[in-house]
Amino acid sequence: MEQFSVTGMSCAACSARVEKAVSAIPGVTSCTVSLLTNSMGVEGTATKEQIIAAVEEAGYGATSKTTGNSKASANTSAEEALLKDKETPILKRRLLISLGFLIPLMYVSMGHTMWNWPLPSEFSRNPVALGIIQMLLTIFVMMTNQKFFISGFKSLIRKAPNMDTLVALGSAASFGYSTVVLFLMSHAQMQQDTAKAMSYLHEFYFESAAMILTLITVGKMLEARSKGKTTDALKSLMKLAPKTAVVIQNGQEIEVSIEEVKKGDIFVVRPGENIPVDGIILEGSTAVNESALTGESIPVDKEVGDSVSAATMNHSGFIKCEATRVGEDTTLSQIIQMVSDAAATKAPIAKIADKVSGLFVPTVIVIAILTIVVWLLAGYSIGFALARGIAVLVISCPCALGLATPVAIMVGNGMGAKHGIMFKTAVSLEQAGKTQIVALDKTGTITCGEPKVTDLLPVQGISEEELLKIAYALEKKSEHPLARAILAKAEEEKLVAEEISDFKVLPGNGLLGNLSGEKLAGGNLKFMEQNAQISEEMRQKAEALAEEGKTPLFFSVRGKLSGIIAVADVIKEDSPRAVKELQNMGIKVVMLTGDNEKTAHAIGRQAGVDEVIAGVLPEGKENVIRALKKQGRTAMVGDGINDAPALTRADIGIAIGAGTDIAIDAADVVLMKSRLSDVPAAIRLSRATLRNIHENLFWAFIYNIVGIPLAAGVWYPIFQWKLNPMFGAAAMSLSSFCVVTNALRLNLFKMYDSSKDRKTKVKKKKEEPIMERTIKVEGMMCPHCEASVKGALEALAEVDEAVTSHKEGTAIVTLNSEISNDLLKKTIEDKGYKVLEIK
């Protein structure tokens, strides 16, 4: 995605105009514009120059954000500068100047005219002088806020009116009408008709023209300050980026700027310093605080060979590292990019508001004109009719509609980032909360992914330490994954391994060796039955361990059984609680594993999942997800390379952060910590964000539905209710501020608090009729050809499955949504085969 900064936008109608202009460029496949961050994300083949030209033609400015890898630091600084709140100081200055002229204007127009506040006699006896003073003070306020008029009338000329157009029309109409009244007053004064001239004082709307501009500026300033707070999370991430690094060059330590560090450079970090780039420790050991990236405040021990990440804090030791990822490739830069990309995308729910915003301003202008005409036809004065029309213009606010979704998305995304939960797009943040089924990969997701010793069961007369020593001596020379668990346990107990001779490995069975002339044996039950006598009691214990999903390993000395050591890939501490939380949220939890039924169900029972699907081969996970999707909206949680196809196929793919880069690339949500409890937290946050968006849209729509009829005077004939344009302007100012403030409440949301969880009713997927198409293909000669065509077709999002046959010369595709025959044909012919017919 190519990102751009956009200038000159003031409301949702502006962002809709920019989006429409860029989307019309040939080669642009998608364009999303964020009013909140004044940014735009564009995908496709169109050039930067074409995109910038289209934005400028629409009446706005655009610059590209993209820079190269070596300039990642400068890029971060530019992003930081872009997010800096520049609007508030400018608006504050404008507001203070406006108030300086508005206060005396209100004193003259309201205080003196309505409540007889004192004025010099030269003015109080001369209504024309009072009118001229009001006009001059209003002109100063209008000049101070000229941006509304420049932007508003420019947009009107381009036939793309925006919020500034409404404000400019309302204020200009008030000023224009009042100026005409001033001329009429002057004429009456010249005719020496003082009574008539004085009566015109109550027809002035100069104060409304000035008050509208000032109140809108107040609203804009409050909105700018609140919008600034919504990007705090992103700004704090950017501030973490280190500016310098200490590298070793020619045997000397030299401090260089961060953009000068290259992959392969050796750098050093002292206690209390931030790690500058991602790297691997070559010398030293330390504890690293990774809270900046994962949200986990407890420091993590690191030693030679361990990886470290940029922006994490070195707590205790001096370390020398080799740079492995620099610039835009560092974990921190990728997190910033994820949050930034998410802000530049649009949630599906935002499209409703965008459609409304695009038509909103022209509709309001038409309503305002109709309001004036209707009141004039009803026999009311021009002043009364105009006041109603102006009130309609200034109370209508497309900004509240436009901001309702992006501010909530930005705050929700920032909250997630603080806790190590990264939503890649606004769509993933919205859709995660609608999940009905969560499929969990067992290894590394529910379990730790590494076998550990769970039980030591020595026979009578042998201690646990003696049993462990025997196993340690044998397993030390073994390469088997289960051996590592026994080695780790022995090292934890600080045992010393004795040297054995005549060591033999019998693959799939066990180990043999000699220790001081005594024969040692270790392995599974089948192997050990040939090397030692095993009592019925020990057999039963071994079966019980196997029932619990553990692997019993038997060890003997001189043909006599010494005992059993059970090894298992143990479940993570938080897994059962996380599963329970998901179930309390009304979500079905399914565990996928390649293990046998017995082991799988044992782990499933411990974790508390609803369903266990065992014996799933890596390539079969995608098919399981396809089947689950027919039951409801499915999320897949995994960490390995073999999980990538399933993560892509799921409605929402969630990658555990400690997993592989491929899994992370395939996922929609990335959990920086390897904690399963972050899955319900992510869903909880998504639901809270969606709830906040609904609240914002409700208030934005209701505000306009109630406000516009009131401003137009619909209730005046019945209840004598009418709205002064000044109060309309105040209401308009507060509407956007209220929406943004409501979104900021998300910062108080406790995503790990499960006490308020409830089963959310999500519409179940309708049973869709199975759509199939049979394609006659010429040129498939062998199974390799079949696989080529099958792979190409199944890569299409609309294709669930493709069954190919070179003997029949057909490809039968099962579809999940409509797709054009032309696309199917092109996909196959791009692989070098000819399509004869599709039916």
Protein Blocks (a to p, Z undefined) as FASTA:
>chain_A
ZZdddehiabfklmmmmmmmmmmpghiabdcddfklopacdedjbdfklmmmmmmmnopa
cddfbdcfklmmmmmmmmmmmmpcfklmmmmmmmmmmmmmmmmmmmmmmmmmmnopacdf
klmmmmklmmmmmmmmmmmmmmmmmmmmmmmmmmmmnopacfklmmmmmmmmmmmmmmmm
mmmmmmmmmnopaklmmmmmmmpcklmmmmmmmmmmmmmmmmmmmmmmmmmmmmmmmmmp
cfbdcddeehiacdddfklpcghiacdddehiacfbdcddfbdcddddfklmnopabdcd
ddehiacdehiacfkbccddddfbgcjlpmklmmmmmmmmmmmpccfklmmmmmmmmmmm
mmmmmmmmmmmmmmmmnopafklmmmmmmmmmmmpcfklmmmmmmmmmmmmmmmmmmnop
acfbfklmmmmmmpfbdcddfehplmnoiacdfbdcddehiafklmmmmmmmmmmmpcbf
klmmmmmmmmmnopacdddehiacdehiaccddeehiacddddfklmmmmoccdfklmmm
mmmmmmnopacddddeehiafbdcdddddddfklmmmmmmmmmnopacddddfbdfklmm
mmmmmnopabdcehiafklmmmmmmmmmmnoccddddfbfklmmmmmmpmbdcddfklcf
klmmmpmbdcfbfcfklmmmmmmmmmmmmmmmmmmmmmmmmmmmmmmmmmnommmmmnop
acdfklmmmmmmmmmmmmmmmmmmmmmpcfkbcklgccddddddddddddddddddehia
bfklmmmmmmmmmmpmklmbdcddfklopacdddfbdcdfklmmmmmmmnopacfbdZZ
